[in-house]
Amino acid sequence: MDQPHKVYISLGSNKGDRLKHLQDAVDLIFNRIGKINIISRVYNTPAFGFEGDDFLNTCIFMESDFPADEVMAQLLSIEAELGRTRSDSKAYESRIIDLDLLFFDDDIINSKLLTIPHPELHKRKFVLQPLHDIAPKFLHPKFNTTVLEMLTDCDDTSEVEPFHIWLKNPSKQYSFSDYNYIAIEGNIGAGKTSLANKIAHDFNAKLILERFADNPFLPKFYEEPQRYAFTLEMSFLADRYQQISDDLSQLDLFKDFMVSDYDIYKSLIFSKITLPEDEFRLYRKLFYLMYKDIAKPELYVYLYQNTERLQENIKKRGRDYEQKIDNAYLDKINSGYLEFLKNQTELNVKIIDISDRDFVESRADYLWVLGEICG
C-alpha cells in the first residue's frame, strides 16, 4: 500500500458566519481529499493587505492519496461550492473562504496551477501562527528553515488572537472505541486486506494480515484441487493458528485496537467447500481442538461482493495462480460464508454489501463503509 502524501493547508474566512465556513470547508476536505490528522486552534486576525473585516484563520495537517494538482483542484472546487468566486485580480479582498495549499510532502512545485511551498507563507503571521501550532519543526524545503524560525523572524506585526471556539475533526464521527479486535472478512478479491490496511492507518490500529502468500501449496491447489485440498487446508490451519496466537498475544501499547483481514473461522468455511465429507469431519475436529481458547473478534465484518466484481478485482491484482478461479468456486465461497454467518451465535456480525462500491478508488465509498461499520 502506497504511503499517502503529507499536506498542509491554510483556511481563512472574513464574510458571513466565519466559523461555519471554516467548519464546512474542513468537512468537505475530509470527505473529498483525505484524512485530517490535526487542526490548529482558530485565530482572529485583521485583514491583510486591504481594509476589511477581521478573518478567522486556521491550518490543518492531513494525508491524501491525490497528487498535488488534484488536491489543489479539489480545494478550488470546495471554495466555489461554499460561495467564493475567485477574480483574476491580484488585489486582496474579503472572501467567504480562502484555502491555500502550503506544503505538499517536501516537494517544490512550480506549475501553471500552483506553486509549492506557498510563496507568501513566510510573510504572513496569520498563516505561520496556526501552522506553528501543528508543525513547529517542519522544514521549509526551499529556505531550509523551520516554521518556528519563520514565525520568529516574520516582519508582519499583525495581532493574531486565539479564538474561543475550536473546529471539529470530522474523523471523530467514526469511532472504534468499543472494540479491541475487529476482523474483516470476505471472498477472494472482496478487498478485505485493502480495507484493513486503510482502517489500521487512519485509526491507529495494529494490523494483522494473513500470510497466505507464503503458502507453497496454494498455487498447487489451484492447479490440482482434489490432490492438494487437504494438504492446503491443514497447512492453513497450522499457519493461522500460529499467526493469530502470536499476534493476539503481543500487545502494542501505542495502538488503539487490532484489525485483521481474516478470521480463524474461514478455515472451516473453505475446508467445507474443498474437502470430501469424511476429510472435513476430521478437519473440523482438529480445528476445534486447536482454536477453542483463541480470542474471537468483538466485531466481524463481512464484505459481500458479487462474483463479476470479484473476478475483476482478481484480474486487476494479477496473481498468476488465481487467474483460473472460476465463478462457481467463488459462488460456493460466498454461499459458505453466508450460511456460516446465518447460523452464527458467538460473533457480532455486520454484513456489508459493497457490490456497487469501490472503497479503494472512491473516498466517498470508503467513508460509506466506515459509516456502516461504526453505525
Order of alpha helices (4+ residues) and beta strands (2+ residues): beta-alpha-beta-beta-beta-alpha-beta-beta-beta-alpha-alpha-beta-beta-alpha-beta-alpha-alpha-beta-alpha-alpha-beta-alpha-alpha-beta-alpha
